[in-house]
Amino acid sequence: MKKKIVWILALTMLSACGCSDQKNVNSYSSTKPTAATAETTADATETTSAAATDVTGETASSDTTTSIVKQHEPPAGKTDTLVNNMSDNEKAKAGKRSLTLLDTAAQTEYKVAIQFSYADPEYMLEMLDDHKLEMEEAQYEKAHKELEELQKKGEDYKMISVVTINDRYYSGLTPNLDYDGGEIDYKASDGADVRTYKYNSMEEYFEALPKQLKDSGASDSSVESIVKQTKLVFDAIMNKTYEEIPEGTINMREMPANFWDDPFIDFSNTWEFDRDAVSAIKDQIDEYTFYDDTLATDFLVHVVRPPHYDKNKTYPVLFLTDGVWRFGDTPALYKLMEEGKAADVLLVSLGYGYRFDGTNDFNRFIHLLEMRDDLLRFITDNVMPYLGEQYHIDCANSTLYGHSNGGVFTHNALFKADQYENQPFGRYIIGSPAFWALYDEDYPDLDPTGFETDYGYFDRFEVLNKKVFLCGGSQEDPDYQDKYNGHASTLEGLKALNDRLKANGVDVEYKLYDSHHSQYIPDMLKEYLQKEYPAN
């Protein structure tokens, strides 16, 4: 006789796998991210009574009752051979592959993974007795017998705690580990309502599931996705093809926003690029996958090798954040090098993996603003050192670019670079920085006072040995006037930064383009490439 699914309310409350309204969850569908997801890890702001610290961790001599001793300039740091600080897990997930942006075939392989938890059978027996009246007698007797047997053997009760599909949370119905297609009998809650569902077979259940989901309010697209997810999970458990995740690996309270996304979402169609232009240079493009443990996010890095690339030669890098848009600018930049209008450089763009929406302002808010220190560490200690193992890079002449929230990020990166041994960039582009976004009252840890003092850099050092290009659109201030809330507008913040840098003797150029917030960027990048990396 085929074994059946039997859900015991007391057990499923613990295992979190049997009571679900089966609605799709996407925490970034239309609302702002909730609460701060991580603390910043490299706070550069020092109090006036603290001792100054250099990149090696040594504390400079300082009287504890006096202010910091300002140094002339920070230590030079490593620009030749960068130190790769990736964890073993990050190294295992990093790698080079063929360019996928031109692919049109749908993904067909999906990984189901299960994290188990374990409970004392004695405790589970107590829970079972507490809920005896809510169960059918046969269910109760069967569960009671299984728990008693485990108790005699001295074994813990093994429960499914989390199920994922391609590292995304699965919230639907999960069969028992010994299920083989028989009866399905479970309870599902919808708010205060608890409903009992009984089916004679798996086939009957899947025939009824779409209507059940529609009755609960799910959209047609959600119904299609949830049915597909559920079939994958049933198949993986029945055929024992799931991957087991060590207990404690997934902490539901600490998972990133995209953990809750639909596992079938593919945001590759949000990338903005000219397919013909990219196809023309595809043999010059290397695509790398990266994962960061702290950001808990997959990234794609595209490296466009210059014309007549020589692996034995050294090249500077033009590093572009917001790869979802800026990768699309690389063919035009490549053409300038090909026509001899600019020197050869490596064009590097950083974007999210295709299951994360790089155009979503909330996603950008998290990484470019709230977790900007973590993103800086990821680029400084992981991405650039890794790329330095694949190519010969002239770090001293390499440029880091960011715009809008990305402009806030590159400003942060510029004035906290001294805290790192690795120095992968000697130049920075700060485009239309949205400093006003740092005053968001819902996110008190964004440190707006830190940016106002350039994170205390000029309290620590007299000289900033970096080259800076500030840019914006002359018409852009009205674009976000409803966001300023009494704080300096984009252009006002940009001008104030320019004034501070000039007052401190920084090598800075400031230019406004006849444009709104972002339209000027493609032309600006072409102009920058030709000016800062002139043809020989």
Residue, then its C-alpha position, 0 to 999 in steps of 0.5 A: m500500500k502506498k504511504k501517505i502524507v499525514w500532517i500533525l499540527a503539533l509537529t508542523m508547527l515546529s517543522a514549519c513545513g506543513c502549514s502554509d497558505q502557499k502564497n508566493v512571497n516577494s518582499y521587494s514587490s512594491t514596498k521598501p526593504t524592512a529594517a537595516t539588514a546589516e551593520t556597517t563593518a568599516d566605520a571610518t569616523e574617529t572620535t577626537s580622543a581616539a588613537a589613529t590606526d593605520v592599515t596594518g592595525e598598528t596604533a599610532s602614538s597618541d596621548t590619550t588626552t589629546s586629539i588624533v595626530k594627523q598624518h601627511e598621507p596614508p600608507a601606500g598599500k598594495t597596488d601590484t599584487l592584491v591580497n585575496n581575502m575571499s572565504d573558502n565558500e566564496k572561492a568555491k562559488a567564483g568562476k569564469r564562464s561563457l557570456t550568458l547575456l546573449d542566451t535565450a534558452a530558459q533554465t531547466e535545472y533546479k536544485v532542491a535543498i533541505q535543512f533539517s532540525y532535530a528535537d527530543p522525542e520526549y518533548m515531541l510526545e508532550m506536544l503530540d499529547d497537547h494536540k491529541l484532540e485536533m487529530e484523527e485517532a489513527q494519525y495520533e497512534k501512528a505518530h505516537k508509535e514512531l516517537e516512542e521507537l525513536q525514544k527507545k533508540g535514543e535518536d532525535y526526531k528529524m524534521i524538515s525546517v527549511v526547503t529551498i529551490n535554487d537558494r530561494y525559500y519554498s513555502g509550499l506543501t512538503p511531503n514526508l521523507d518516506y512519501d511515495g505518491g499515496e494519500i495526502d492529508y494535511k491542514a493549512s492555515d489562512g489567518a485564523d482559518v485552519r482548513t483540512y485537505k484530503y486527497n487520495s493520491m498525489e495526482e489528485y492533489f496536483e489536479a486540485l492545487p491550482k483552484q485551491l491557490k486561486d481561491s486563496g487570492a494568488s495571481d495566475s503567474s503565482v499559481e503557475s510558479i507555486v505548482k511548478q515549485t511544489k512538483l519539484v519538491f515532491d519529485a526531489i523528496m520521492n527520488k531522494t535527489y535533494e541536497e541536505i543543508p547542515e543544520g543552522t546554515i539558514n537563519m530565517r531572520e537573517m536572510p537577504a531580501n532575494f531569499w524570498d524571491d520566486p526561484f524561477i524569476d530571471f532578471s536578465n531581460t532587465w539588462e539594457f544593452d544593444r544585442d548586436a553591439v555586444s555580439a560583435i565583441k562577445d569573444q572579448i568578454d569574460e563573464y565571472t560569477f561571484y558570491d559574497d557571504t556577508l551580502a549573501t548575494d550572487f553577482l556577475v562581473h563582465v570583463v571586456r578585454p581591449p582590442h589586441y589584448d596581450k595577456n603579458k601586458t598590464y592594463p588599468v581597469l575602468f570599474l563600473t557599478d550598476g552593470v545592469w545599465r553600464f555593461g551596455d556602455t562597454p561596446a561604445l568604449y571598446k570601439l574608441m579603443e579599437e579606433g585608436k581614440a583611447a588607450d587600451v583598458l580593461l572594462v569591468s562591470l559589476g551587476y547582480g546575478y539574474r535572480f536579483d533585480g539590479t534596476n530595483d531602487f530598493n535593492r540598490f539602496i541596500h547595497l550601495l547605501e545601507m551596506r556600502d561598507d560591505l560592498l566596498r570590502f567585497i570589491t576591494d578584498n574579493v573581486m579586484p584581487y580575484l581579477g588580479e589573478q586573471y589579468h595584469i592590472d595597473c591599480a594605481n591608474s584604475t578608476l571606480y565609477g558610481h552614479s546616484n546611490g552609486g555616487v554615494f558609494t564611490h564617495n564612501a569608497l574614496f574616503k575609506a580606502d585608507q582602511y584597506e591594505n589593498q589599493p585597487f583604485g587610484r581614480y574615482i568618478i562620483g556621478s550625481p551622488a544622492f547624498w540626501a538619501l542618507y537622511d532617510e528617517d527609516y534607516p538611522d544607521l546610514d550615517p549622514t554626518g559621516f558623509e558631511t565630513d568625508y568620513g573624517y578623512f582629513d582629520r586623519f590625513e593631510v593629503l588625498n593621493k587619489k584623482v577625483f572626477l565629479c559630475g552631474g546633470s545641470q537639469e537634474d535637481p527638479d528630478y527628485q525635488d520631492k525627496y530632499n526633505g529640506h536637505a541639500s539637493t543633488l547638485e548642491g551636495l555635489k558642489a559642496l563636495n567639490d568645494r571641500l575637496k578643493a579646499n583640501g588640495v585634492d586633484v579634482e575635476y568638476k563638470l556639469y552636463d546639459s542633462h537630467h539625472s542619468q542621460y549624460i552618463p554614456d557620453m561622460l564615460k566616453e569623454y572620460l576614457q579618452k581624456e584620462y586614458p589617451a591613445n598613445 
